């Protein structure tokens, strides 16, 4: 049921019979998925269908979705468009591994499987209408039968629709987390799972009568944010409210005050925008949060006193709440005070070697003729994942590594303060134009929309798209949600050399 949107990258596609559930159950499900939980969900706003074929926009939406939720209602099988959607959804399941979640809304799985009962009445009429196309009708039957056997949700097993919607959202979140873990594993941090297991005892996830606060401490580029993100993704569904506040230090440097950030945190926990003028948070708002079990991650807290301004006392959150803080400054944690501090150390050599190979060769193993040079690079990186990633990305597809290895030889391999010098090797290999674009992004455009930045760079005749793609290819910048991102360790040091042209 397609809209005119050109975007075909969705988390969830909703397949439903509009006349049955659009303004009731389905709109509530869409709201809870798309608006409350921020799961990008496709819903068709087109009321009327013409012709027998699914529109290209609808096909793109189905193909571009990770999960399809199929809502079987009494008249679902009377719609050829719904049945054609279902056939396409199952094709994506078989070819792309798309996850399909059936919802049996006031109909039973058995009726869907056998096209019986009230569900079968509409199908019988459709079958008569298309009796000259028996192959199409059989495809519909097969699709209904296959989907009816999948694990799903039956409305008759819930007291009311609100419970059913809540259960579906929970199911989608769990499946999305598994998809994210499997998708990110090849590009993620080697050894991440072992680090998660090490930090679990600090979180005390089996104690739900107290509030726990945990610090994650380590040098820049060592993987603190990656670890905190993994913890948030793995455990967030167990909490009533949740907030991941990234780049606290950078947000403050850009002008956001602690009061502004605190309001953002409360807004995300409560899933609503706080309309509060001035510094004081209404007592009723605080009471609401105090009744909730929440998970808060504060990423890159840099100075003493910031924690008090952001989260206040632990008595402001409900029993079972967890607060995770990442920082390079251990003193921030000790003065709050945070009793449980997990130090993130560098990767072991074997882990570091695999991590480097993932970016240099796009596989876990190193070609035999590059092993000696690769071991030298990994040794110089001293277990720092960011350095390994940048160097690996810089060296990929190069047949000769001599210049890079010569530069590394000039750097003291054991002095951690020379990490920036190692990263600068990749910067020095850029053309003058790409260097200028890098510095422009470091000084002005980090966090901005990629297309917007490219338009500005193109206007300055710097061939922005190609230059930005070079930086992405070398892992000096990345793109998240179409926004340009630069690791703080790179941005902070890169900005010191900033001599922008625009």
C-alpha positions in Angstrom: 0.0 0.0 0.0 2.5 2.5 -1.3 3.0 6.1 -0.8 5.0 8.3 -3.1 8.1 8.3 -0.9 11.3 7.5 -2.8 13.1 6.2 0.2 13.3 2.4 0.3 15.3 1.8 3.4 13.0 0.8 6.3 13.1 -1.2 9.4 9.5 -2.5 9.1 7.0 -2.8 6.3 3.3 -3.1 7.3 1.1 -5.2 5.2 -2.6 -4.8 6.0 -6.1 -4.5 4.7 -6.9 -0.8 4.9 -10.7 -1.1 5.2 -10.3 -3.5 8.1 -7.7 -1.9 10.4 -6.2 1.3 9.0 -7.9 3.7 11.4 -7.9 1.4 14.3 -5.3 -1.3 15.1 -2.8 -0.6 12.3 -2.5 3.2 13.0 -1.8 2.5 16.7 0.8 -0.1 15.8 2.4 2.4 13.3 2.5 5.2 15.9 4.1 3.0 18.5 6.7 1.7 16.1 7.6 4.8 14.1 6.9 7.6 16.5 7.3 6.3 20.1 10.0 3.7 19.5 11.7 5.4 16.5 11.6 2.2 14.3 11.5 3.4 10.8 8.3 2.0 9.5 6.6 2.0 6.1 2.8 2.4 6.0 0.8 3.1 2.8 -1.3 6.2 2.8 -2.9 5.4 -0.5 -6.6 4.6 0.0 -7.4 3.4 -3.6 -5.6 0.9 -5.8 -5.8 0.7 -9.6 -4.7 -2.1 -11.8 -3.4 -5.5 -10.7 0.3 -4.7 -10.4 2.1 -3.5 -7.3 3.6 -0.1 -7.8 7.4 0.3 -8.0 7.4 2.4 -4.9 5.7 -0.4 -3.0 8.1 -3.0 -4.3 11.1 -0.8 -3.3 9.6 -0.4 0.2 9.1 -4.2 0.6 12.6 -5.0 -0.7 14.2 -2.3 1.4 12.7 -3.4 4.7 14.4 -5.6 7.3 11.1 -6.9 8.8 7.6 -7.3 7.4 4.6 -7.3 9.8 1.6 -8.9 8.0 -1.7 -8.2 9.7 -4.2 -10.8 8.7 -7.8 -9.5 9.2 -11.1 -10.9 8.1 -11.0 -9.3 4.6 -7.2 -9.5 4.0 -7.6 -12.3 1.6 -10.3 -10.5 -0.4 -7.7 -8.0 -1.6 -5.5 -9.0 -4.6 -3.1 -6.2 -3.6 -2.6 -7.6 -0.1 -2.0 -11.1 -1.5 0.4 -9.8 -4.1 2.2 -8.0 -1.3 2.4 -11.2 0.7 3.9 -13.1 -2.3 6.5 -10.4 -2.7 7.3 -10.4 1.0 7.9 -14.1 1.0 10.1 -13.8 -2.0 12.2 -11.3 0.0 12.2 -13.8 2.9 13.6 -16.5 0.7 16.2 -14.4 -1.2 17.2 -11.8 1.3 16.5 -13.4 4.6 13.8 -10.8 5.5 12.0 -11.5 8.7 8.2 -12.0 8.5 6.0 -11.5 11.6 2.3 -12.5 11.1 -0.4 -10.9 13.2 -3.7 -12.8 13.3 -6.2 -10.0 14.1 -9.6 -11.5 14.9 -8.8 -14.5 12.7 -7.1 -17.8 13.5 -3.9 -19.2 12.0 -5.9 -22.2 11.0 -8.4 -20.1 9.0 -5.5 -18.4 7.2 -3.8 -21.7 6.5 -6.9 -23.3 5.0 -8.7 -20.1 3.8 -11.6 -21.1 6.0 -14.2 -19.3 8.2 -14.8 -15.6 7.7 -11.3 -15.2 6.4 -12.0 -17.7 3.6 -15.2 -16.0 2.4 -13.3 -13.1 0.7 -10.7 -15.5 -0.8 -13.5 -17.6 -2.3 -14.9 -14.5 -4.1 -11.4 -13.5 -5.3 -10.8 -17.0 -6.6 -13.9 -16.8 -8.7 -12.8 -13.5 -10.0 -9.5 -14.9 -11.1 -10.6 -18.4 -12.1 -8.8 -17.9 -15.4 -5.5 -17.4 -13.6 -5.2 -20.6 -11.5 -1.4 -20.2 -11.1 -1.8 -16.8 -9.5 -4.5 -18.1 -7.1 -2.2 -21.0 -6.2 0.6 -18.6 -5.4 -1.7 -16.8 -3.0 -2.8 -20.1 -1.4 0.8 -21.2 -0.9 1.8 -17.8 0.5 -1.1 -17.8 3.1 -0.2 -21.4 4.1 3.5 -20.7 4.5 2.9 -17.5 6.5 0.4 -19.1 8.8 3.1 -21.5 10.1 5.5 -18.7 11.1 5.7 -17.6 14.7 3.4 -14.6 15.2 0.8 -13.0 17.5 -2.9 -13.8 17.9 -5.2 -11.0 19.0 -7.5 -13.4 20.8 -4.7 -14.2 23.3 -4.6 -10.6 24.5 -7.1 -8.7 26.7 -7.0 -5.6 24.4 -5.2 -4.1 21.4 -2.8 -2.1 23.6 -1.3 -5.3 25.0 -1.0 -6.8 21.5 0.7 -3.6 20.1 3.1 -3.6 23.0 4.0 -7.3 22.4 4.6 -6.7 18.6 6.8 -3.7 19.3 8.8 -5.8 21.8 9.2 -8.6 19.3 10.3 -6.2 16.5 12.9 -4.6 18.8 14.4 -8.0 19.8 14.6 -9.0 16.1 16.1 -5.7 15.1 18.8 -6.0 17.7 19.7 -9.5 16.4 19.8 -8.1 12.9 22.0 -5.2 14.0 24.5 -7.5 15.8 24.8 -9.9 12.8 25.1 -7.0 10.3 27.7 -5.1 12.3 29.8 -8.1 13.4 32.0 -8.0 10.3 32.8 -4.3 10.6 32.7 -4.0 14.4 35.3 -4.3 17.1 37.1 -7.6 17.3 36.8 -8.9 20.9 33.7 -6.9 21.6 31.7 -9.9 22.9 34.5 -10.7 25.4 34.5 -7.1 26.7 30.7 -7.2 27.1 31.1 -10.3 29.2 33.8 -8.6 31.3 31.6 -5.6 32.1 28.4 -7.5 32.8 29.3 -8.1 36.5 29.7 -4.3 36.9 26.2 -3.8 35.6 24.6 -6.3 38.1 21.7 -7.0 35.8 20.2 -9.5 38.2 19.8 -6.9 41.0 16.7 -4.8 40.2 16.1 -3.2 43.6 19.0 -0.7 43.4 20.3 1.9 40.9 23.8 1.1 39.5 26.2 3.5 37.8 29.2 2.2 35.8 32.1 4.1 34.3 33.9 3.1 31.1 37.3 4.7 31.0 40.1 4.6 28.4 42.1 6.6 25.9 40.8 8.0 22.7 40.0 5.5 20.0 40.2 2.5 22.3 36.5 1.5 21.8 34.6 3.0 24.7 31.7 4.3 22.7 31.5 1.0 20.7 31.3 -0.9 24.0 28.7 1.4 25.5 26.6 1.2 22.3 26.7 -2.6 22.3 25.5 -2.6 26.0 22.7 -0.1 25.2 21.5 -2.2 22.2 21.7 -5.5 24.1 19.9 -4.4 27.3 17.7 -1.4 26.4 14.5 -3.5 25.9 14.6 -4.5 29.5 14.0 -0.9 30.6 10.9 1.3 30.6 12.8 4.4 29.6 16.1 4.8 27.8 18.5 7.4 26.5 21.9 7.3 24.7 23.4 10.8 24.9 26.4 10.8 22.5 29.3 13.3 22.4 28.5 15.1 25.6 31.8 17.0 25.5 31.3 18.2 21.9 27.6 19.1 22.5 28.7 21.4 25.4 31.6 22.9 23.3 29.0 23.7 20.6 26.9 25.7 23.1 24.5 23.3 24.7 24.3 23.9 28.4 24.0 21.1 31.0 20.3 22.2 31.5 19.6 21.8 27.8 21.2 18.3 27.8 19.3 17.3 30.9 16.0 18.2 29.3 17.0 16.2 26.2 17.7 13.2 28.4 14.4 13.4 30.2 12.6 13.9 26.9 14.1 10.7 25.5 13.3 8.8 28.6 9.7 9.9 28.6 9.4 9.8 24.8 8.0 13.3 24.6 9.3 16.8 24.2 9.5 18.7 27.5 8.0 22.2 27.1 9.9 23.8 30.0 11.2 27.4 30.1 14.1 28.1 32.4 16.3 25.7 34.3 13.7 24.2 36.7 12.3 20.8 35.8 8.7 20.4 37.1 8.4 18.2 40.2 5.7 16.0 38.5 8.2 15.3 35.6 10.8 14.2 38.1 8.3 12.0 39.9 7.4 10.3 36.6 11.0 9.4 36.0 11.5 8.3 39.6 8.8 5.6 39.0 10.6 4.3 35.9 13.4 1.8 35.4 15.7 3.6 33.0 18.9 3.0 31.1 21.1 6.1 30.4 24.4 6.2 28.5 26.4 9.4 28.7 29.1 9.2 26.1 32.4 11.3 26.4 31.9 13.2 29.7 35.0 15.3 30.0 34.9 17.5 33.1 34.2 17.4 36.8 30.7 18.6 37.7 29.1 17.6 34.4 27.5 14.4 35.8 25.8 16.3 38.6 24.3 18.7 36.1 23.2 15.9 33.7 21.8 13.2 35.9 21.7 14.6 39.5 21.5 12.1 42.3 20.8 8.4 41.8 17.6 8.7 43.9 16.0 10.5 40.9 15.6 7.2 39.1 13.5 4.1 39.7 14.9 0.9 41.2 16.7 -1.2 38.6 17.9 1.8 36.7 21.4 1.7 35.1 23.6 4.6 34.2 26.7 4.1 32.0 29.3 6.8 31.5 32.3 6.9 29.1 35.2 9.2 29.6 38.9 9.6 29.1 39.2 11.5 32.3 39.1 9.0 35.2 38.8 11.9 37.7 35.3 12.7 36.4 34.2 9.3 37.6 36.0 9.4 40.9 34.6 12.8 42.0 31.0 11.9 41.3 31.7 9.3 42.7 31.4 6.2 40.5 32.5 3.1 42.4 32.5 0.6 39.5 34.9 1.6 36.7 35.7 -0.6 33.8 39.0 0.2 32.1 39.1 -0.4 28.3 42.5 -1.7 27.4 43.9 -2.1 23.9 43.3 -5.2 21.8 45.5 -8.2 22.3 47.9 -8.8 19.4 45.8 -11.6 17.7 42.6 -9.5 18.0 44.4 -6.4 16.7 45.8 -8.3 13.8 42.4 -9.6 12.8 40.9 -6.1 13.2 43.6 -4.6 11.0 43.0 -7.3 8.3 39.3 -6.6 8.3 40.0 -3.1 6.9 43.2 -3.7 5.0 42.1 -6.9 3.2 38.3 -7.1 3.9 38.8 -10.5 5.6 40.0 -11.9 8.9 43.2 -13.4 7.4 46.2 -11.7 5.9 47.7 -12.7 2.5 51.0 -14.6 3.0 53.1 -12.0 1.2 51.8 -9.2 3.5 52.1 -10.9 6.8 55.5 -9.5 7.8 54.5 -5.9 7.0 51.1 -6.3 8.6 52.6 -7.5 11.9 54.8 -4.4 11.9 51.8 -2.1 11.4 49.8 -3.9 14.1 52.7 -3.6 16.6 53.0 0.1 16.0 49.3 0.6 16.6 49.7 -0.8 20.1 46.2 -2.3 20.2 44.3 0.9 19.5 41.3 -0.1 17.3 40.9 3.4 15.7 44.5 3.5 14.7 44.3 0.0 13.3 41.1 0.9 11.3 42.5 4.1 9.8 45.9 2.5 8.9 44.2 -0.6 7.5 41.8 1.5 5.4 44.7 3.7 4.2 46.8 0.7 3.1 44.1 -1.4 1.4 44.5 -1.9 -2.4 48.1 -0.7 -2.2 50.7 -3.0 -3.7 53.6 -1.1 -2.0 53.5 -0.1 1.7 57.1 1.2 1.9 56.4 4.9 2.6 54.0 4.1 5.4 56.3 1.6 7.0 59.2 4.1 6.8 57.0 6.8 8.5 56.1 4.3 11.2 59.7 3.5 11.8 60.3 7.1 12.6 57.7 7.1 15.4 58.5 5.7 18.8 56.5 2.5 18.8 55.9 2.3 22.5 54.9 6.0 23.3 51.2 6.3 23.5 51.4 10.1 23.0 52.5 9.5 19.4 49.2 7.9 18.4 48.2 11.1 16.6 51.5 11.0 14.7 50.6 7.5 13.5 47.1 8.6 12.4 48.7 11.6 10.6 50.4 9.2 8.3 47.1 8.6 6.6 46.4 12.3 6.5 49.7 13.1 4.9 49.0 10.7 2.0 45.9 12.7 1.0 46.0 15.1 -2.0 46.0 18.8 -1.1 42.4 19.2 -2.1 41.2 16.2 0.0 43.3 17.5 3.0 41.4 20.8 2.7 38.1 19.0 2.7 39.1 17.0 5.7 40.0 20.2 7.6 36.8 21.9 6.6 34.8 19.0 8.0 36.8 18.9 11.2 36.3 22.6 11.8 32.8 23.2 10.5 30.8 20.3 9.1 31.2 17.4 11.5 27.6 16.2 12.2 26.1 18.0 9.2 24.1 16.3 6.4 26.4 14.8 3.8 24.4 16.1 0.8 24.4 19.6 2.3 28.1 19.6 2.9 28.8 18.3 -0.6 26.7 21.1 -2.2 28.8 23.7 -0.3 32.0 22.0 -1.2 31.0 21.8 -4.8 30.1 25.5 -4.8 33.7 26.2 -3.7 34.9 24.1 -6.7 36.5 21.5 -4.5 34.9 18.5 -6.1 33.2 17.7 -2.8 31.6 14.3 -3.6 34.8 12.6 -4.7 36.9 14.1 -1.9 34.4 13.1 0.8 34.2 9.6 -0.6 38.0 9.4 -0.4 37.9 10.3 3.3 35.1 7.7 3.9 37.1 5.1 2.1 40.1 5.8 4.3 38.0 5.7 7.5 38.9 9.2 8.4 35.2 10.1 8.4 32.1 8.0 8.4 28.4 8.5 7.6 25.6 7.8 10.0 22.0 8.7 9.1 23.5 10.6 6.1 25.4 12.8 8.6 29.2 13.1 8.4 30.8 11.8 11.5 34.4 12.0 12.6 35.9 10.2 15.6 36.6 12.7 18.3 40.3 11.6 18.5 40.7 12.5 14.8 38.5 15.6 14.9 40.1 17.1 17.9 43.7 16.7 16.6 42.7 17.4 13.0 41.2 20.7 14.0 44.5 21.9 15.5 45.9 21.9 11.9 42.8 23.6 10.6 43.3 26.1 7.8 40.0 26.2 6.1 39.3 27.7 2.7 35.7 28.6 3.1 
